[in-house]
């Protein structure tokens, strides 16, 4: 894999201040595939200064011109989709079909949506005797995770660009090669120097420096709730705006009138997708007591068919984390009906697709985010009981409801304390707002709501 030995700052690849590097490891075979610089606070400072210098000109660029440049970026990403997919497979372990369609394909759609929005969004509106003006919040510090390395970058950078903001990106240390490819694409698309800047590095060093920097006006972070709390506290001390997309423990509620076979099959597929490393995964399946044992049987059978079709988890640390949760599930009395803690392969960071039955709401595996291919199946007595169980965690990011009629499912979905609910397998919409309730985050990504996160509002009275 190609790896740059510098940072992308002010439109050029520059040597890092320090000499420390981060090894990038292929999780499927545990081989080192590249090294990138471990950025320091000095590297972050240089990137923020470049972003601040570029801000006035970029903010003054007409929105339609900004949209055209985002469109050019979309085109470069589309042209390099095969290379991007191969890189994500190498450093994250995503199976090639998933890497091609989702990891590399979805960001193209999202970038395209913001190319259009930049040209059509109402940056000014008339309200009575006032003109309400929406302008860029300023310099954005974007800190992104490893599970969808390009999508999470585009979901922050594209709306920030559309809004007229400039950006400093600190990507996850596990998947920095994809971020470097994105920086190449930015350069190839002709986005002006300093508008986008990339600093690779460790979270406690480069990430913290970015969150604390006085030249950053907004911190947009996707990752764990624990880290999100620290970033919010840091930003709060400076009265700095934050956008946080954090953890999830989403419920997949199957009502008695639903097509049980389809609901279970899609639910299992959702959890196993990306090796379970999806914050919005439906990791709790709620089934009426009258259909419970049949659902368990179907889920175990479905999970067994995945075998080695799912890729590894991202790292040895993540594998041990997931295995620890599986062991805790067994220790707390859940019934293991598929998979288990034993690694299915001697090489690579693989975890067996795992399904637990007889899970009760208070169990650890029903409360905490595991971030691996582990499904918990819970029973409920009636709809009120199902609502109580579904809402009974600190999270509220996503979910699903299945019923014989869409209206029945939608009525139930409106009772859920969560930011996004799929009805009878509803398709992902890159223009719909995505974000959480409770400890799943603050703010929204995608569509007009995602663009609004990077704007501030001024009213002019006449």
Buried (B, 14 or more C-beta within 10 A) or exposed (E): BEBBEBBBBBBEBBEBBBEBBBEBBBBBBEEEBBBBBBBBBEBBBBBBBBBBEBBEEBBEBEBEEBBBBBBBBBBBBBEBBEEBBBBBBBBBBBBBEBBBEBBBBBBBBBBBBBBBBBBEBEBEEEEEEEBBBBBBBBBBBBBBBBBBBBBBBBBBBBBBBBBBBBBBBBBBBBBBBBBBBBBBBBBBBEBBBBBBBBBBBBBEBBBBBBBBBEBBBBBBBBBBBEBBEBBBEBBEEBEBBBBBBBBBBBBBBBBBEBBBEBBBBBBBEBBBBBBBBBBBBBBBBBBBEEBBEEBBEBBBBBBBEBEEEBBBBBBBEBBBBBBEBBEBBBEBEBEBBBBBBEBBEEEBBBBBBBBBBBBBBEBBBBBBBBBBBBBBBBBBEEBEBBBEBBBBBBBBBBBBBBBEEEEBBBEBBEBBBBBBBBBBBBEEEBBBBBBBBBBBBBBBBBBBBBBBBBBBEEEEEE
